[in-house]
Amino acid sequence: MGEKIHGHCLCGGVAFTLSEPGPISACHCRMCQRWTGSVFIDMMVEDDQIEFQRDDTLAWYNSSDWAQRGFCVNCGSSLFYRMKHDGAHWAVLVGSLDIPPGQTISEEIFVDEKPDLYDLAGDRPRLTGAQTIARFNESQS
């Protein structure tokens, strides 16, 4: 097991620990852009890998029929994305984490919705929205 990773919102009303690092991805979909104000870079973890020390100000927004997004109602920090059907898979925004050295982005998704004004360096899989949805649908069958 790796070293624990600590995370929290801007005001500290939500504080949590991840038992180990997961893969990091970047989502460029318009919904994530609106929610974070930029690209959504997250660390994927399972429900049993996250432990809350404080969740006094954590709230959830049902952003679609299949997912919800967690945020702090006090400071407004965007923190989590998780699927509604099982709640087992969490995407934790890396800006809320004390990331250990050596972490890299493993893939980018919804690259067809990425604005032209930025590019993320590095060689990794880059999937369109259609490819991302097809892969998700395959994993659900």
LINVEN-V152619 format. One line per field, one symbol per residue. ss: DSSP state (H for helix, E for strand, - for the rest). Layout:
ss->???
//
This chain:
ss->----EEEE-----EEEEE-----EEEE--HHHHHHH---EEEEEEEHHHEEEEEE--EEEEE----EEEEEE-----EEEEEE-----EEEEEHHHE-------EEEEE-HHH-----------EE--HHHHHHHHHHHH-
//
